[in-house]
Amino acid sequence: MADYDIVIIGGGPGGYVAAIRASQLGFKTAVIEKDQMGGICLNWGCIPTKALLRTSEINHLLHSLDAYGFKAENISFDFKKIIERSRAVANQLASGVRHLMKKNKVTVLEGNAQIKGRLGTDIELTIDGKTTIKASHVILATGARARQLPGLESDGKLIWTYKEAMVPEKMPSSLLVIGSGAIGIEFASFYRLMGAEVTVVEVLETILPVEDKEISAFAKKSFEKQGIKIHTGTTVKSLKKNKDSVTATFESSGKSQELTVDRVILAVGIVANTENLGLEKTKIKVEKGHIVTNEWCATDEPGIYAIGDVASGPWLAHKAMHEGVLCVEKIKGLKSAHPMKTKNIPGCTYSYPQIASVGLTEDAAKALGRDIKVGRFPYIGNGKAIAMGETEGLIKTIFDGKTGELLGAHMIGAEVTELIQGFCLAKTLEATEQEMIETIFPHPTLSEMMHESVLDAFGQVIHM
Ligand SMILES: Cc1cc2nc3c(=O)[nH]c(=O)nc-3n(C[C@H](O)[C@H](O)[C@H](O)COP(=O)(O)OP(=O)(O)OC[C@H]3O[C@@H](n4cnc5c(N)ncnc54)[C@H](O)[C@@H]3O)c2cc1C
């Protein structure tokens, strides 16, 4: 007889959410975690970075006080305290997860878990190579770590990954960020607003390469206005470590240039944690470094599932959590269980300005041969944005011209990471353009721009 109905390897957002839902559904559940409950998201990802970004936003506001009628002199900050606050926020949430495990009667086992083999229909796991436990179902939620570039590896001192970038001993005066995905851009934004000289190098032609091109271009202009230097279509060839600085050589269109900075942040993606899991004893397939699953997160090995960053992308905490729930509900056989609709997963970058999107970009919609209608509404046309002093931004919506289906929404500006869920809900409910047009938005709010963008797509925009 199995010791547990469901054992989850990894206590990050995918794993702990799966555990809570499993327990709610009556499964005897355990989570095995080798490090910190909460995983990357709570300890080294989503949460501590948002604490830092809140600080840099406040710093930006403090330096804009005059516009709001305030006078303040000698504004300064204590960098150590800023980092301590970010760590305290992360610790508070991680301890909250441990409390949730207790409250939901989920057993937390500490140690490194590995698949040992099968015993009939059960799956045997070892913890730290010693204890063996049996489970009817196993969910792999082992997450991912920072990707390294050959020859440009991080050393934790001069060349950082996100981990060191989050807890520096002192504020660097100049930084090179390699990679302009959400993580790279969030660090670039934080350090720039705190006063560092920041350069971003991106090998592709646009920053935030998964975003709609118009939004990427808007973001680039906005970051450059703030003083961030951005080199797209550029490859970093070498990093030479000096005593307390790094000299980078990068190349664009055959031209080479050098830059010496205090520190470098490598933000070039992630590598899934698939090693030493005992996968070779199973039929589980790994492709491009990630575990292959079907739409219910099932792997090719009966009874074993994979969710979150260890499986296919997008590699985001809310995708991991959603998979945790749907996978457990499928195991339970709930009629209401629904497979993941990848095209409905939003993506957010919490920089200043913020960027958020869901669904197809304009280029992707066109490439699919869709006859599209595009709506746009700028922040400068919105009363609340003007009252807030946040007039830089754009909300873009893309509809199927024939069916009225919302294909994508792409936003840049204040609070768009909060606003995007309105479009996510519309996509889940498969709302038509007419239903969105008929929806009453409160005034004065930033959300009115979402309405106006939809109206614009259908030639009915009011405030523009
Ligand atoms: C700097 C940064 C900022 C980010 N910001 C955001 C954001 O704003 N929004 C967003 O949605 N996403 C963000 N992410 C991504 C997000 O953190 C991940 O998508 C999310 O953490 C994935 O969750 P997970 O449960 O799959 O894995 P993880 O959070 O990586 O957790 C996996 C856990 O498994 C444990 N583990 C691994 N192997 C074993 C083993 N063999 N035995 C026992 N335990 C094991 C690990 O110790 C870890 O705790 C960010 C990431 C970074 C790095």
PDBQT file of the ligand as one rigid body, heavy atoms in Angstrom, charges set to zero:
ROOT
HETATM    1  C1  LIG A 501      14.299  37.016 -10.672  1.00  0.00    +0.000 C 
HETATM    2  C2  LIG A 501      13.021  36.308 -11.054  1.00  0.00    +0.000 A 
HETATM    3  C3  LIG A 501      11.828  37.006 -11.077  1.00  0.00    +0.000 A 
HETATM    4  C4  LIG A 501      10.662  36.352 -11.421  1.00  0.00    +0.000 A 
HETATM    5  N1  LIG A 501       9.499  37.073 -11.438  1.00  0.00    +0.000 NA
HETATM    6  C5  LIG A 501       8.360  36.452 -11.786  1.00  0.00    +0.000 A 
HETATM    7  C6  LIG A 501       7.129  37.166 -11.777  1.00  0.00    +0.000 A 
HETATM    8  O1  LIG A 501       7.074  38.344 -11.448  1.00  0.00    +0.000 OA
HETATM    9  N2  LIG A 501       6.001  36.501 -12.114  1.00  0.00    +0.000 N 
HETATM   10  C7  LIG A 501       6.019  35.177 -12.490  1.00  0.00    +0.000 A 
HETATM   11  O2  LIG A 501       4.974  34.619 -12.793  1.00  0.00    +0.000 OA
HETATM   12  N3  LIG A 501       7.169  34.472 -12.499  1.00  0.00    +0.000 NA
HETATM   13  C8  LIG A 501       8.325  35.081 -12.159  1.00  0.00    +0.000 A 
HETATM   14  N4  LIG A 501       9.486  34.360 -12.131  1.00  0.00    +0.000 N 
HETATM   15  C9  LIG A 501       9.442  32.921 -12.514  1.00  0.00    +0.000 C 
HETATM   16  C10 LIG A 501       8.951  32.096 -11.338  1.00  0.00    +0.000 C 
HETATM   17  O3  LIG A 501       9.784  32.304 -10.230  1.00  0.00    +0.000 OA
HETATM   18  C11 LIG A 501       8.921  30.625 -11.734  1.00  0.00    +0.000 C 
HETATM   19  O4  LIG A 501       8.138  30.473 -12.895  1.00  0.00    +0.000 OA
HETATM   20  C12 LIG A 501       8.318  29.776 -10.631  1.00  0.00    +0.000 C 
HETATM   21  O5  LIG A 501       9.071  29.872  -9.445  1.00  0.00    +0.000 OA
HETATM   22  C13 LIG A 501       8.232  28.303 -11.070  1.00  0.00    +0.000 C 
HETATM   23  O6  LIG A 501       7.658  27.566 -10.056  1.00  0.00    +0.000 OA
HETATM   24  P1  LIG A 501       7.957  26.012  -9.867  1.00  0.00    +0.000 P 
HETATM   25  O7  LIG A 501       7.077  25.570  -8.741  1.00  0.00    +0.000 OA
HETATM   26  O8  LIG A 501       7.863  25.321 -11.147  1.00  0.00    +0.000 OA
HETATM   27  O9  LIG A 501       9.496  25.917  -9.442  1.00  0.00    +0.000 OA
HETATM   28  P2  LIG A 501      10.408  26.636  -8.367  1.00  0.00    +0.000 P 
HETATM   29  O10 LIG A 501       9.811  27.866  -7.840  1.00  0.00    +0.000 OA
HETATM   30  O11 LIG A 501      11.744  26.721  -9.009  1.00  0.00    +0.000 OA
HETATM   31  O12 LIG A 501      10.473  25.590  -7.179  1.00  0.00    +0.000 OA
HETATM   32  C14 LIG A 501      11.054  24.331  -7.334  1.00  0.00    +0.000 C 
HETATM   33  C15 LIG A 501      11.426  23.775  -5.983  1.00  0.00    +0.000 C 
HETATM   34  O13 LIG A 501      11.808  22.421  -6.122  1.00  0.00    +0.000 OA
HETATM   35  C16 LIG A 501      12.877  22.149  -5.249  1.00  0.00    +0.000 C 
HETATM   36  N5  LIG A 501      13.575  20.967  -5.762  1.00  0.00    +0.000 N 
HETATM   37  C17 LIG A 501      14.221  20.845  -6.945  1.00  0.00    +0.000 A 
HETATM   38  N6  LIG A 501      14.690  19.580  -7.095  1.00  0.00    +0.000 NA
HETATM   39  C18 LIG A 501      14.338  18.891  -5.974  1.00  0.00    +0.000 A 
HETATM   40  C19 LIG A 501      14.541  17.559  -5.539  1.00  0.00    +0.000 A 
HETATM   41  N7  LIG A 501      15.178  16.667  -6.298  1.00  0.00    +0.000 N 
HETATM   42  N8  LIG A 501      14.059  17.212  -4.325  1.00  0.00    +0.000 NA
HETATM   43  C20 LIG A 501      13.411  18.096  -3.546  1.00  0.00    +0.000 A 
HETATM   44  N9  LIG A 501      13.191  19.386  -3.919  1.00  0.00    +0.000 NA
HETATM   45  C21 LIG A 501      13.635  19.777  -5.121  1.00  0.00    +0.000 A 
HETATM   46  C22 LIG A 501      13.701  23.424  -5.281  1.00  0.00    +0.000 C 
HETATM   47  O14 LIG A 501      14.509  23.537  -4.129  1.00  0.00    +0.000 OA
HETATM   48  C23 LIG A 501      12.607  24.490  -5.333  1.00  0.00    +0.000 C 
HETATM   49  O15 LIG A 501      12.243  24.948  -4.057  1.00  0.00    +0.000 OA
HETATM   50  C24 LIG A 501      10.673  34.986 -11.765  1.00  0.00    +0.000 A 
HETATM   51  C25 LIG A 501      11.876  34.263 -11.719  1.00  0.00    +0.000 A 
HETATM   52  C26 LIG A 501      13.036  34.915 -11.364  1.00  0.00    +0.000 A 
HETATM   53  C27 LIG A 501      14.309  34.140 -11.314  1.00  0.00    +0.000 C 
ENDROOT
TORSDOF 0
